[in-house]
Amino acid sequence: MNIFQIAKAQGADDLTSPTIPFTPPVGPLTPVPTEIVTGPSIQLQTNVVSVKKGEKALIEVVVYTNRQEIKSFKFKVKYDPTVLKVVDTDGTKSGTQINYQNTFFDQKSNSVNESNGEITLEAGSDQGTTTVTSRVVASFEVEGLKEGSSQISIVKADSNLISYLNADILQTVNSVVLNVSNQSIVITHGPTKITPSKVTPKTGIIDDLGYSNALIIGAVLVACGIYLFKKRKSNDLL
């Protein structure tokens, strides 16, 4: 076995990074819709799956009409009011409202029933119709009240996408689940990459040098050790 093989065998374990322990919250994790939507839909999306008590999470409502023109839409959202509280977006008006974000359709109604855990929003236009391609039409924040889990769902029977022919073309709705636990968890879109700190720990010099450089240094150290051992055996060194 040459000195490079020796160095590789001795250094492989030292170059392996430790894993970080992770304890997920109790309950299902459904931050964003994972299915492929092909028909007209009203969908909820969020990248937050767990918040602490008193913290807030943003939920967005996305409308997709699949190239079909509509003149109005309506959605109702159900949630558990004992676990979550909807944050009011307009303190100048009575009651609780969510944030409406579409400019083509006029807002007709916007209300939150805090006792029943229901959000209702309706918008439409008397001037014309338009297609809506995966556009966020509304959003709302929910605050964790106590530890638990709440499903936040679009109620299909009380929601619609009304076409220019006065037909309801809504096909698909969805739901997300938000946990209130002792930790906050945000899931980014795509694989999560951990970026190491620029500050090198006292025990992490080899990690910053890189695998190839570490092998070369290890080989040199092994060669020096073999040389010193032979010199000691031949009494050249005491």
Contacts in CASP RR format, 6 or more apart in sequence:
PFRMAT RR
TARGET T0000
AUTHOR 0000-0000-0000
METHOD contacts of the structure
MODEL  1
MNIFQIAKAQGADDLTSPTIPFTPPVGPLTPVPTEIVTGPSIQLQTNVVS
VKKGEKALIEVVVYTNRQEIKSFKFKVKYDPTVLKVVDTDGTKSGTQINY
QNTFFDQKSNSVNESNGEITLEAGSDQGTTTVTSRVVASFEVEGLKEGSS
QISIVKADSNLISYLNADILQTVNSVVLNVSNQSIVITHGPTKITPSKVT
PKTGIIDDLGYSNALIIGAVLVACGIYLFKKRKSNDLL
1 9 0 8 1.000
3 219 0 8 1.000
3 222 0 8 1.000
3 223 0 8 1.000
3 226 0 8 1.000
4 215 0 8 1.000
4 219 0 8 1.000
6 219 0 8 1.000
6 222 0 8 1.000
7 215 0 8 1.000
7 218 0 8 1.000
7 219 0 8 1.000
7 221 0 8 1.000
7 222 0 8 1.000
8 215 0 8 1.000
10 218 0 8 1.000
10 222 0 8 1.000
11 214 0 8 1.000
11 215 0 8 1.000
11 218 0 8 1.000
14 206 0 8 1.000
15 206 0 8 1.000
15 207 0 8 1.000
15 211 0 8 1.000
15 214 0 8 1.000
17 207 0 8 1.000
20 194 0 8 1.000
23 183 0 8 1.000
24 185 0 8 1.000
25 49 0 8 1.000
25 50 0 8 1.000
25 179 0 8 1.000
25 181 0 8 1.000
25 182 0 8 1.000
25 183 0 8 1.000
25 185 0 8 1.000
26 149 0 8 1.000
26 179 0 8 1.000
26 181 0 8 1.000
27 149 0 8 1.000
27 177 0 8 1.000
27 179 0 8 1.000
28 149 0 8 1.000
28 177 0 8 1.000
29 49 0 8 1.000
29 50 0 8 1.000
29 177 0 8 1.000
29 179 0 8 1.000
29 185 0 8 1.000
29 187 0 8 1.000
30 49 0 8 1.000
30 175 0 8 1.000
30 176 0 8 1.000
30 177 0 8 1.000
31 46 0 8 1.000
31 47 0 8 1.000
31 48 0 8 1.000
31 49 0 8 1.000
31 176 0 8 1.000
31 187 0 8 1.000
32 45 0 8 1.000
32 46 0 8 1.000
32 47 0 8 1.000
32 176 0 8 1.000
32 187 0 8 1.000
32 189 0 8 1.000
33 43 0 8 1.000
33 44 0 8 1.000
33 45 0 8 1.000
33 174 0 8 1.000
33 176 0 8 1.000
35 174 0 8 1.000
37 43 0 8 1.000
37 64 0 8 1.000
37 172 0 8 1.000
38 66 0 8 1.000
39 64 0 8 1.000
39 66 0 8 1.000
39 171 0 8 1.000
39 172 0 8 1.000
40 64 0 8 1.000
40 65 0 8 1.000
40 66 0 8 1.000
40 68 0 8 1.000
40 161 0 8 1.000
40 169 0 8 1.000
40 170 0 8 1.000
40 171 0 8 1.000
40 172 0 8 1.000
41 62 0 8 1.000
41 63 0 8 1.000
41 64 0 8 1.000
41 66 0 8 1.000
41 170 0 8 1.000
41 171 0 8 1.000
41 172 0 8 1.000
41 173 0 8 1.000
41 174 0 8 1.000
42 61 0 8 1.000
42 62 0 8 1.000
42 63 0 8 1.000
42 64 0 8 1.000
42 73 0 8 1.000
42 75 0 8 1.000
42 154 0 8 1.000
42 159 0 8 1.000
42 161 0 8 1.000
42 170 0 8 1.000
42 172 0 8 1.000
42 173 0 8 1.000
43 61 0 8 1.000
43 62 0 8 1.000
43 64 0 8 1.000
43 154 0 8 1.000
43 172 0 8 1.000
43 173 0 8 1.000
43 174 0 8 1.000
44 59 0 8 1.000
44 60 0 8 1.000
44 61 0 8 1.000
44 62 0 8 1.000
44 77 0 8 1.000
44 152 0 8 1.000
44 153 0 8 1.000
44 154 0 8 1.000
44 174 0 8 1.000
44 175 0 8 1.000
44 176 0 8 1.000
45 59 0 8 1.000
45 60 0 8 1.000
45 62 0 8 1.000
45 176 0 8 1.000
46 57 0 8 1.000
46 58 0 8 1.000
46 59 0 8 1.000
46 60 0 8 1.000
46 176 0 8 1.000
46 178 0 8 1.000
47 186 0 8 1.000
47 187 0 8 1.000
47 188 0 8 1.000
47 189 0 8 1.000
48 57 0 8 1.000
48 58 0 8 1.000
48 178 0 8 1.000
48 184 0 8 1.000
48 185 0 8 1.000
48 186 0 8 1.000
48 187 0 8 1.000
49 177 0 8 1.000
49 178 0 8 1.000
49 179 0 8 1.000
49 185 0 8 1.000
49 186 0 8 1.000
49 187 0 8 1.000
50 178 0 8 1.000
50 179 0 8 1.000
50 180 0 8 1.000
50 181 0 8 1.000
50 183 0 8 1.000
50 184 0 8 1.000
50 185 0 8 1.000
51 57 0 8 1.000
51 143 0 8 1.000
51 144 0 8 1.000
51 178 0 8 1.000
51 179 0 8 1.000
51 180 0 8 1.000
51 181 0 8 1.000
51 184 0 8 1.000
52 144 0 8 1.000
52 180 0 8 1.000
52 181 0 8 1.000
52 182 0 8 1.000
52 183 0 8 1.000
52 184 0 8 1.000
53 144 0 8 1.000
53 145 0 8 1.000
53 146 0 8 1.000
53 147 0 8 1.000
53 180 0 8 1.000
54 143 0 8 1.000
54 144 0 8 1.000
54 145 0 8 1.000
55 143 0 8 1.000
55 144 0 8 1.000
55 184 0 8 1.000
56 87 0 8 1.000
56 141 0 8 1.000
56 142 0 8 1.000
56 143 0 8 1.000
56 144 0 8 1.000
57 141 0 8 1.000
57 142 0 8 1.000
57 178 0 8 1.000
58 139 0 8 1.000
58 140 0 8 1.000
58 141 0 8 1.000
59 139 0 8 1.000
59 140 0 8 1.000
59 141 0 8 1.000
59 142 0 8 1.000
59 152 0 8 1.000
59 176 0 8 1.000
59 178 0 8 1.000
60 136 0 8 1.000
60 138 0 8 1.000
60 139 0 8 1.000
61 75 0 8 1.000
61 77 0 8 1.000
61 121 0 8 1.000
61 136 0 8 1.000
61 137 0 8 1.000
61 138 0 8 1.000
61 139 0 8 1.000
61 154 0 8 1.000
62 134 0 8 1.000
62 135 0 8 1.000
62 136 0 8 1.000
62 137 0 8 1.000
63 73 0 8 1.000
63 132 0 8 1.000
63 134 0 8 1.000
63 135 0 8 1.000
63 137 0 8 1.000
63 161 0 8 1.000
64 132 0 8 1.000
64 133 0 8 1.000
64 134 0 8 1.000
64 135 0 8 1.000
65 131 0 8 1.000
65 132 0 8 1.000
65 133 0 8 1.000
65 161 0 8 1.000
65 169 0 8 1.000
66 169 0 8 1.000
67 131 0 8 1.000
67 133 0 8 1.000
68 131 0 8 1.000
68 161 0 8 1.000
68 163 0 8 1.000
68 169 0 8 1.000
69 129 0 8 1.000
69 130 0 8 1.000
69 131 0 8 1.000
69 163 0 8 1.000
69 164 0 8 1.000
70 129 0 8 1.000
70 130 0 8 1.000
70 131 0 8 1.000
70 132 0 8 1.000
70 161 0 8 1.000
70 162 0 8 1.000
70 163 0 8 1.000
70 164 0 8 1.000
70 169 0 8 1.000
71 124 0 8 1.000
71 125 0 8 1.000
71 128 0 8 1.000
71 129 0 8 1.000
71 162 0 8 1.000
71 163 0 8 1.000
71 164 0 8 1.000
72 105 0 8 1.000
72 108 0 8 1.000
72 122 0 8 1.000
72 123 0 8 1.000
72 124 0 8 1.000
72 125 0 8 1.000
72 160 0 8 1.000
72 162 0 8 1.000
73 105 0 8 1.000
73 122 0 8 1.000
73 123 0 8 1.000
73 124 0 8 1.000
73 132 0 8 1.000
73 137 0 8 1.000
73 159 0 8 1.000
73 160 0 8 1.000
73 161 0 8 1.000
73 162 0 8 1.000
74 120 0 8 1.000
74 121 0 8 1.000
74 122 0 8 1.000
74 123 0 8 1.000
74 158 0 8 1.000
74 159 0 8 1.000
74 160 0 8 1.000
74 162 0 8 1.000
75 120 0 8 1.000
75 121 0 8 1.000
75 138 0 8 1.000
75 154 0 8 1.000
75 155 0 8 1.000
75 158 0 8 1.000
75 159 0 8 1.000
75 173 0 8 1.000
76 118 0 8 1.000
76 119 0 8 1.000
76 120 0 8 1.000
76 154 0 8 1.000
76 155 0 8 1.000
76 158 0 8 1.000
76 159 0 8 1.000
77 118 0 8 1.000
77 119 0 8 1.000
77 120 0 8 1.000
77 140 0 8 1.000
77 152 0 8 1.000
77 153 0 8 1.000
77 154 0 8 1.000
77 155 0 8 1.000
78 117 0 8 1.000
78 118 0 8 1.000
78 151 0 8 1.000
78 152 0 8 1.000
78 153 0 8 1.000
78 155 0 8 1.000
79 86 0 8 1.000
79 117 0 8 1.000
79 118 0 8 1.000
79 119 0 8 1.000
79 142 0 8 1.000
79 150 0 8 1.000
79 151 0 8 1.000
79 152 0 8 1.000
79 153 0 8 1.000
80 117 0 8 1.000
80 150 0 8 1.000
80 151 0 8 1.000
81 114 0 8 1.000
81 115 0 8 1.000
81 116 0 8 1.000
81 117 0 8 1.000
82 145 0 8 1.000
82 146 0 8 1.000
83 144 0 8 1.000
83 145 0 8 1.000
83 146 0 8 1.000
83 148 0 8 1.000
83 149 0 8 1.000
83 150 0 8 1.000
83 180 0 8 1.000
84 142 0 8 1.000
84 143 0 8 1.000
84 144 0 8 1.000
84 145 0 8 1.000
84 150 0 8 1.000
84 152 0 8 1.000
84 178 0 8 1.000
84 180 0 8 1.000
85 114 0 8 1.000
85 142 0 8 1.000
85 143 0 8 1.000
85 144 0 8 1.000
85 145 0 8 1.000
86 96 0 8 1.000
86 98 0 8 1.000
86 112 0 8 1.000
86 114 0 8 1.000
86 117 0 8 1.000
86 119 0 8 1.000
86 140 0 8 1.000
86 141 0 8 1.000
86 142 0 8 1.000
86 143 0 8 1.000
87 140 0 8 1.000
87 141 0 8 1.000
87 142 0 8 1.000
87 143 0 8 1.000
88 95 0 8 1.000
88 96 0 8 1.000
88 97 0 8 1.000
88 112 0 8 1.000
89 97 0 8 1.000
89 98 0 8 1.000
89 99 0 8 1.000
89 140 0 8 1.000
89 141 0 8 1.000
90 97 0 8 1.000
95 111 0 8 1.000
95 112 0 8 1.000
96 111 0 8 1.000
96 112 0 8 1.000
96 114 0 8 1.000
97 110 0 8 1.000
97 111 0 8 1.000
97 112 0 8 1.000
98 110 0 8 1.000
98 112 0 8 1.000
98 119 0 8 1.000
98 121 0 8 1.000
98 138 0 8 1.000
98 139 0 8 1.000
98 140 0 8 1.000
99 138 0 8 1.000
99 139 0 8 1.000
99 140 0 8 1.000
100 107 0 8 1.000
100 110 0 8 1.000
100 121 0 8 1.000
100 123 0 8 1.000
100 137 0 8 1.000
100 138 0 8 1.000
101 136 0 8 1.000
101 137 0 8 1.000
101 138 0 8 1.000
101 139 0 8 1.000
102 123 0 8 1.000
102 135 0 8 1.000
102 137 0 8 1.000
102 138 0 8 1.000
104 125 0 8 1.000
104 130 0 8 1.000
105 123 0 8 1.000
105 124 0 8 1.000
105 125 0 8 1.000
105 137 0 8 1.000
106 123 0 8 1.000
106 124 0 8 1.000
106 125 0 8 1.000
106 126 0 8 1.000
107 121 0 8 1.000
107 122 0 8 1.000
107 123 0 8 1.000
108 122 0 8 1.000
108 123 0 8 1.000
108 124 0 8 1.000
109 120 0 8 1.000
109 121 0 8 1.000
109 122 0 8 1.000
110 120 0 8 1.000
110 121 0 8 1.000
110 122 0 8 1.000
111 119 0 8 1.000
111 120 0 8 1.000
111 121 0 8 1.000
112 118 0 8 1.000
112 119 0 8 1.000
112 120 0 8 1.000
112 140 0 8 1.000
113 119 0 8 1.000
113 120 0 8 1.000
119 140 0 8 1.000
120 158 0 8 1.000
121 138 0 8 1.000
123 137 0 8 1.000
128 164 0 8 1.000
129 163 0 8 1.000
129 164 0 8 1.000
142 152 0 8 1.000
142 178 0 8 1.000
144 180 0 8 1.000
145 180 0 8 1.000
146 180 0 8 1.000
147 180 0 8 1.000
147 181 0 8 1.000
147 182 0 8 1.000
148 179 0 8 1.000
148 180 0 8 1.000
148 181 0 8 1.000
149 177 0 8 1.000
149 178 0 8 1.000
149 179 0 8 1.000
149 180 0 8 1.000
150 177 0 8 1.000
150 178 0 8 1.000
150 180 0 8 1.000
151 175 0 8 1.000
151 176 0 8 1.000
151 177 0 8 1.000
152 175 0 8 1.000
152 176 0 8 1.000
152 177 0 8 1.000
152 178 0 8 1.000
153 173 0 8 1.000
153 174 0 8 1.000
153 175 0 8 1.000
154 173 0 8 1.000
154 174 0 8 1.000
154 175 0 8 1.000
155 173 0 8 1.000
156 170 0 8 1.000
156 173 0 8 1.000
159 170 0 8 1.000
159 173 0 8 1.000
160 168 0 8 1.000
160 170 0 8 1.000
161 168 0 8 1.000
161 169 0 8 1.000
161 170 0 8 1.000
162 168 0 8 1.000
162 169 0 8 1.000
163 169 0 8 1.000
179 185 0 8 1.000
196 207 0 8 1.000
200 207 0 8 1.000
200 208 0 8 1.000
206 214 0 8 1.000
206 217 0 8 1.000
209 217 0 8 1.000
228 237 0 8 1.000
231 237 0 8 1.000
232 238 0 8 1.000
END
